Amino acid sequence: MSSVKKLTKQREFFILLIVVGLSAVVTTASPVFLSYQNIVALLLGLSVEVIIAVGMANLMVSGGFDMSVGSILAFSGVCAGLAIQAGVPPFAAVLIGMLIGGAAGLFNGFIISVVGINAFVTTLASLSLFRGLTLIVTRGQNITSLGVDFNAIGQGKFLGIQAPIWYAVILVIIGDILMRHSRFFRQNYYIGGNEKAAKLSGINVVKIKILNYIIVGVLAGFAGVVATARMGTASVQQGTGLELRVITAVIIGGASLQGGEGSVLGAFLGSLLMALITNALTLLGVDIYWQTFVVGGTLLVAVLIDQLGKRRKA
């Protein structure tokens, strides 16, 4: 009984109930909702977002966040595309995209952790910097003709399911296990809960915070490569607004803007819930322009729930 009570108190359990309830309601209104094709399309649509959410959950637990992930995704995807056009093998192009993302994360982490500039200001500036670099290196033109071998990274299938879904599932499993059971990653909960106390206890806060931003950057870079391969084109507008959806999903999943709380599983369920809402609006014939409004409203509600929870605990 104690285990059941503990389970029902988890934020992830609450979100899962909402997902199941919403699915049941939408199914009655649109039988297409539970079709195999729609479920696969839904999971494929949120796969890139989930890949980044794995790193963002870890970062937000430590008390940070990154507004530049959408721009890093686009820049990494474009760099991978240019590498392919230059004759670089697909595997090497993937590594280039991830290295570009990691370097962007290192830049953010150094400015925030060492120089001491606010995370919001730094990553908001980086959002423009990396989007600008994307436009500079491409002259505003999309990168096309990337080849069958490279496109297979995002379009290939295993057991009838497209590769991006497998990437997301594997990263969620690995990320959640590491955050729950790895001594190194669990230090983020101490840093997010009380950074000063974490320093006094011997935790190298600066090093871990920089590493967190690098991890987010690497995952954003990988997501950029996957998105580019899936579409067969490196778009200069790719990832626009993605940071808002990822941060919203992580907050819905139980992360706090103050840090110290959250999980990768919760971030995945938050992404799934948002994708379900968007998919439901589409199936019910709601104007597509309302979807952005719903994302903003969902973020506001998630933040309000977070703040009310903090006040209740206090």
N, C-alpha and C positions, 0 to 999 in steps of 0.2 A: 504493500500500500504506500509506503514511503517513497518507493521508486516511481510509482504512478503519480503521486503528488508532485514530486520533483520534476517529472516530465511535463506535466500540465502547466507548470509555472514558467517553463522555458518560452522565450519569445518565438523561437522557431516553430514550436508546437502551435502557438496561436496563429502564426502566419499560415501554416499548413492547413489549419481549419478554415481560414478565410479562402485559401486557394480552392479547397474542395467544395466549399459552399458556393463560391462564385462560379465554379465549373458546372455545378448542378443547376444553378439558375440559368446560366447561358445556354446549357444543353436543352433545356425546356423551350427556350425561345428560338434556338437555331440548332437542329440536329447535326448540322455540318461540323459543329464545334469539336465533337469527339471523334471525327473521322481521322484515319491514319495520316492522310495528306495534310490536314490542318495542324495536327499535333507536331508533325515533323517540321512543317514550315514555321511554326511558332518557336520551336526549339532552335532551329537554324537561325532565325532572326535575332534571338537573344544570345547566341553563342559567343559572339565577339564581345558583347557587353559583359558577359559573365567572366570571360578570360581576364578582363581588366579589373572586374569587381573582386576577384580573388586577391589581387595585390592591394586594392583600395581598402578592403576590409582590414587587412593587416596594418596598413598605414593609419587608418582612422582609429584603430584600437590604441595606437601609440600617441594619439592626440593630433595627428596631422591630416592633411588632405591635399589633393592635387587637382587643380582646375585645368591643367594643360594636357590631360591624357588624350583628348580628342585630337589636338594638334600634333602630339607626338605620334599618334597612330597614323595620321595622314603623312607626316614627314618620313616616318620609317617605311611606310608602304611605297612612297614615291622613290625613296633611295633604293629599295629592293628592286623596284621596277626598272630603274635606270641601270642597276647592276646587271640585271638580266639582259637588257638591250646591249650592254657592253660586252656580253659573252660570258659572264660569270655563271657557273653552274647553279642550279636552283637551290641546293643545300647551302652553298656559300652565300647566296642572296638572302636566305632566311637568317643566317647568322649576322649578316650586315644589318638587316632590319632590326634585329634584337640588340646589336651593339649600339646602333644609333639611338634606340630607345633607352638603353642603359646609360649612355652618355648624357642624354637629356635629363634622366632621373638624377644622375650624379651632380649635374649642374644645379638642379633645384635643391637637392639635399645639402650641397655645400653652402649655397646662398642662405638657406633657412637655418641650418644647424651651426655653421661656423661664423658666417657674417652676421647672422642674427636678425634678418629681415623677416617680417611676418609671412606665414605660409600663404595666406590669401593674396597678398600683394605680389609675392614672388611668382606664384603659379599663374596668377591672372596675367602678369607681364609675359610669362613664358608661353601662355596660350597664344598671344599675338606674335611673339618672337618665332616660335616654331611654325606657325601658320604662314608667317611672312617668309621664312626660309623655304617652305614648301612652294610658295608662289615664285620665289626668286629662282630656284634651281629648275623649275619647269616652265617658267615664263607664262604661268597660268594655264598651261596645256596639260590635259590628261596623258598618262603614259599607257600606250596600248601595245598589242602584239607581243605578249609576254611568253608565249609558247605553251604547248600542251603539258610538258613536264612540270613547269612551274604552277600552272593553273590546277594541276591535280592535287596540289597541297590544300586547296580550298574546295575543290569540286569532286575529289575522290570519295569513294564509298567503302565502308566495311560493314558487312552484314546488312547491307541495304540502307545504312544510315550514313549521311555525309560527314566527312572528316571534321569540320568545325565543331559539330556536336560532341564528338569523341574527345577533342582537345579540351573542351569546356568541362566535360564530366570528369576526365582524368585530373585536371588541375583543381577542380573543386574538392575531389577526394583527397588528393595529396595536400592541398592547402589547409583543409579542415583538420586533417590528422596532425600536421605540423603545428598548427596554432593551439590545438588542444593538448598535445603530448610532448612537443619539443621544448626542452628547457630554454633554448635560445630564443625561440619566437614568443614564448610565454612572458619573456621580459617586457614585451610591448605593453602588456596589461599593467605592469608596475609603472612603466614610464607614463602611460596615459592616465593612470590613476593619481599619481603624485610624482612628477618629474624630479623635484628636489630630493624627495625621500629615496627615489631610485638611484640618484647620483651618490647619495650618502651611503647607500648599501653596496656600492662598488660596481654598479652597472655602467658601462661605457655608453652613456646616452647619445652622445654625438655620433659615434660610430654606428650604432644601431639605427638611428634616425636617418642617416645618410643611406645606409643599406636598404631601408624601407622604401625610400624614394627610387633607388636603383631598381629594386624588384618591380615596383609599379611601372617604371619606364621600360624595363625589359618585356614585361607582359603586354604593355601598350604597343611596343614595337612588334612583338609576335602577333598581336591582334591585327596590327596594320598589314602585316604580310599575309595573314590568313584572309582578311577582308579583300585585299588586292587580288589574291589568287582566286578567291571565290567569284569575284565579279569579272576577272580577266582584264581588269583595268585599274591603274593606280590613279584614283580621282583626287584632285587638289582640294575638293570640298568634303572629302571623306572624314567622318568623325565629328562633323560640326554638331555641337549640342550634346555629344555623347557624355561629356563629363557630368552634365546635370543629371542624366538618367542613371549613371553609375553611382554617383554620390547618393541620389535618392534611394536607389535599391539597397545600398549598404545601410543607410539610416533606417529604412523600413525593416531591414533584417536584424535590427537591434543595436547597431553601432551608435555611439553618442558623439556629438560634436565636441564634447570636452575630453573624449578619450576614455580608455579603461574598460570599454564594453564592446561586444560585437563578436561575430564569428563568420567564417567563410560560408558555412551552410546557410546561415541567416541571410547573407548577401545574395546567395543563389536564389533562395526562396523569395527575397524581395524583388529580384530581377524577374523571376517567374510571375509573380503577382502583377507587376507592371505590364509585362507582355500579355498576360491574360486580359487585363483591362483594355489595352489597346486593341487586341484581337477581337474582343467582345464588341467594342464600339464599331469596328469594321464590319463584322458579321451582321450587326443590327442596323447597319446602314447609316450610322451617325457620320456627319461631315468630318472628313479627315483633318480639317483645320482645328477641330476641337481636341485632337490628340495632344498637341503641345500644351494646350491649356490644362488638360488633365494631368500631364506630367508635373507642371508647376504646382497645381493644386495638391497633388499627392505629396510632393516634397514639403509643402507648407504644413500639411496635416501630420506628416512624419516628424517634422521638427517640433510641432506643438505637442505631440505624444511624448517625444523625448524630453521636452522641458517639463511637462506635467509629471512624468515619471521621476525626474530629478527632484522636483519640489516635494513629491510624495515621500520619497526616501529621506529627504532632509527633515 
